[in-house]
Amino acid sequence: MKVVLPFIAVVVLALLALVGVTLAHQVEFFFGVIVPYTAVAVFIFGFIYRVLQWAKSPVPFCIPTTCGQQKTLPWIKHDKLENPVTTLQVVGRMLLEVLVFRSLFRNMKTEMTDGKIVYGSEKLLWLAGLAFHWTFFFIFARHFRFFFQDVPSILSMMEGVDSFFQVGAPLFYMTDAVILGAVTFLIFRRVYLPQIRYISLASDFFPLFLIFGIALSGILMRYMFKVHIVAVKQFAMGLVSLSPIIPQGIGAIFYVHLFLICTLLIYFPFSKLMHMGGVFLSPTRNMANDSRMVRHINPWNYPVHVHTYAEYEDEFREKMKKAGLPVEKE
């Protein structure tokens, strides 16, 4: 059920927009203006709120996650990226983590084979995760051409790279196929592997199905159910200029695509997708491991009376002697 219910929820959301816009054109204002503005507002304020809540959390101790040699004696080679001790080294480690998923690249799978623990490579997960995140970013950036009167050259260059193979008309975007394949793999992996399926929740499947629906509706809108591209740009320019308009003949499939995107924006701040901002505030990643050079003291510790051994011996010295226990002072 934790797989079926999220799938049904995404289908219902898509049908809600499709049926609503098809049966009543007056609903286009709701799906085209009210929902997008609400979604953007919830996303921005929700994202800021979550980040501020994390930023207020005290981190008095040095707790970075490391797996390399810490800086110690001069003749011991120090692993600067795995065990950073300076801000520059921390930035380098964070960039590798965010841009190429370095820790996921080293991830390994563990299996029992003939009663023995066997370790194996898990590079396919790293490749799928990297492909998914980068294609998602590429597609997101490519869509900004709808919000500019004159398309910036960088976006035109990205579009040219994405349509390098130039298969058919309209041009085939490589990222469209890659993101569908990557999301399908991530869903299949959660369903197929019993260990992953056991720890997965409905909240893990819902964003995957939702992103799959967004990608699929966008592909259908581009290659099969054509929409009025000029009207789409007029619509986007109206939203970004705070002068919303609803052009005629824009196509029902467009509102399905838009509604699923808005659902993702609303869902984002309350989900695990917030790791996009949380990774930069994670003390296991953003701290330098300088515990051998700097003493970390918890500033929130309140004074506590400590009963030292000397005080303990002064209190029980005679009884300790009678019991035959050694004492430091006679």
Secondary structure, DSSP 8 states (H G I E B T S, - for coil): -TTHHHHHHHHHHHHHHHHHHHH-GGGHHIIIIIHHHHHHHHHHHHHHHHHHHHHTS---S------S--S-STTS---TTTS--SHHHHHHHHHHHHHH-HHHHT-EEEEEETTEEEEEE-HHHHHHHHHHHHHHHHHHHHGGGGG-SS--HHHHHHHHHHTTT--SSS---HHHHHHHHHHHHHHHHHHH-HHHHHH--HHHHHHHHHHHHHHHHHHHHHHTS---HHHHHHHHHHHHTT-----TT--HHHHHHHHHHHHHHHHGGGSGGGHHHHGGG-HHHHS---TTTS----TT--------HHHHHHHHHHHHHHTT---S--
